[in-house]
Every structure is written in C-alpha cells, then in structure tokens.
Amino acid sequence: MNERTAARGRGQEQQLSRPGVRMRMPRGGRLFLATCLGSLAVLVLYYQSIGKPEPSVGTGSRPEKSRRSPLQTLYSGDQQLQLLADQKSLQGRRELLEQACLSHTKKRRLLSPEDLKHLIVDDKHSLIYCYVPKVACTNWKRVIMVLTSDGRYTEPLAIPANEAHVAGNLRTLSEFSVPQINRRLRSYLKFVFVREPFERLVSAYRNKFTLSYNTAFHKRYGTKIIRRHRTQPDPEALKKGNDVTFQEFVQYLVDPRTQREEPFNEHWESVQSLCHPCLIHYDVVGKYETLEPDAHAVLSLAGVEDMLQFPTSGKSTRTDGNMAARYFKHISPYYQKRLFNLYRMDFLLFNYSTPEYLRT
Ligand SMILES: *[C@@H]1O[C@H](CO)[C@@H](O)[C@H](O)[C@H]1NC(C)=O
C-alpha cells in the first residue's frame, strides 16, 4: 500500500500555478474501496492484451476511420514502416524494457486511475503520451494540443508554454472510467520520452533553482532545502530559498524524510514512478538524446507527419550532453551512490549506462 500511496499526488507544478485544483485525494473507507476495485479492473482487463496488441475493434462507438490506427501501423510491419530507419531500435528498446522489468521488478503492483495522471490522451489520433518534465514535454503537450484542437491551433510554437501546462487543456487518462481507460490502453499507441536520468535531474535543478523567476519553487522547496541542509543559513536565504546549491538539492533528494513526507515533485520524480513503464506497455520509448527522429517516428505512426513538425528548439541545451558531469564533481561519492540508487531503475529500464564520472 505504501508504494501506491507514494505514487499519488503528482502535478505539484499545476498545484503551484493554480492553487486549489486537483486536490482530490482519495480519503476514507468508501473512496478507498472504490479505488481498490477500480485498480483491480484496470489491471485485470488491461493485462489480457499485453504482448499482443489488439487491432481496435470497430464497435461503432467512435467515428469510422478508413485509416489504420497508429498502433496497428506500428505492429503491422509493412514496408512503409520499414522506411523508418529507427524502427528496429524502437523495437530493441521495447524488448529491453520488457526484459529489465522482468528481471528487476519483484512484485507487480496494482494500477489505479490515480496513477494515470501523467498520461495524456488524444482520442482523435488514438495516442497516449506519458509526459515527463525536462524531456521536451512542453513541446509534446503543444503538439497534442494542435492534434486535438480541431484546427484551432496549427502551429505548436504559437501556443504559449504556460498554456500547454494548464491542467484541463489536455485530457488525461485518469479522467476516464475504468472501462474507457481499458479500451484506450488496449487500442491506442502509448509512448513516452525519456532522458539520461542525471542529465534530466541537473536540468531540473538548473531550471527550478538557478533561475530567478521560479519563485514558486524557491518558496515551496528552496526554503525547506536551505532550512534543513545548510548550516547557519542567513535569514534572507531562509526566507527566499533562491540560492539552493546542487549539493543541497542532492542532500534533500536522498534524505529519507523527503519522500516520507510527500512524493517527489514531478520534475525530479523518476520516470518509473511517473509513467509506470513496467505496468503500462509503451509501444514507443523515445529518447531525448534522439529527439528529432524519435518524435518524427511517433508523428509518422500517427499519420500526421505532413501536417506538423515536432518543434525542435534552436537552443543548444541538447547538444550539451555532459552537463551532469560538471555538477557531480562537487558531490561526494557517498551522496553519488545514494543518488544513483534513487534513479537506478530509470538507468536500467531505459538502457542508460552508469555514468563514468561517478565515483561510487
Ligand atoms: C543499449 O545500450 C548499448 C550501449 O550504449 C547499445 O549498444 C545498445 O544498442 C542499446 N540497446 C538497445 C536495445 O537500445
């Protein structure tokens, strides 16, 4: 039960920017029972389909489409698909993930609708995208807004970033009933984009703690980190929380109190906890390191590659593939080891090798 509880309550960022929304935490016996029954149903029905993606059945509940669904396209193995140079590597990643799940996860825990808050749904193109902050998720949200907007938007970058993050602009799988969830899990193309875990972590640190405008994070997390992990902090820093060092951030992450008190913020929560890649069978595991071809592959499968392009920012952030090494220099081997243990599963599941700069 603990693990389940810990996986709840994501989306702090949305809570920060829109206080009061998404406060529905199941409490009390009846709700809890309902959640349990719900979980069971999601798990049981969904598992029948794993490893054997069903073509979507024409039940007539959706508008008839002459095109194949992205999921059918992916597994049909036709020649058009073989033109996608990275098709093989996508299959390799899927298989590796499956193997890693088999060998590293002991217990299969139940999936509840509450776990599906990061899964964004595009009913029009039969897509499910699990968003992971710091892995091009703003651009993916923009793209899905274009895809689901019925022509209201045509250009992803014309959508302001903050609008892409407004809860309610996109639908998440958790909003649907259990049978509706199961139907979508079975017949939609499910994809996630991941990134080298420590590069992602350093990116989150830089974005949330070193930029002066992120005052919400400074107040919410920075002040607490400084109070707990800085000896003799000055009153200004205690009040503003705006000068957290990477070392202090690492101490906060590995402190057992942190996750006992509340789940990690989604910006530093592991992909494993956000997207449940061992419970949800992702059809495409895209990587930030190969964002362009991987994004193109997803858009091609969805049949929209002529309609829009994935926005690749002109910024050089992505070429800088060894940002983490610089930050880890100042972290002691003891903390490096504990930090690695926190993100270990993300390294294993997505085939990222242990960084050479680690001194553990
Ligand atoms: C896993 O990573 C290794 C080393 O980087 C690479 O050679 C291999 O192709 C990867 N495997 C998959 C399935 O992506």
The ligand as a Gaussian input file, in Angstrom:
#p B3LYP/6-31G(d) Opt

LIG

0 1
 C       21.791000      -0.342000     -25.068000
 O       22.944000       0.453000     -24.908000
 C       24.102000      -0.054000     -25.546000
 C       25.276000       0.803000     -25.119000
 O       25.014000       2.142000     -25.196000
 C       23.872000      -0.068000     -27.052000
 O       24.993000      -0.553000     -27.712000
 C       22.656000      -0.935000     -27.341000
 O       22.356000      -0.898000     -28.717000
 C       21.449000      -0.465000     -26.547000
 N       20.365000      -1.396000     -26.718000
 C       19.157000      -1.024000     -27.107000
 C       18.171000      -2.123000     -27.251000
 O       18.853000       0.115000     -27.350000

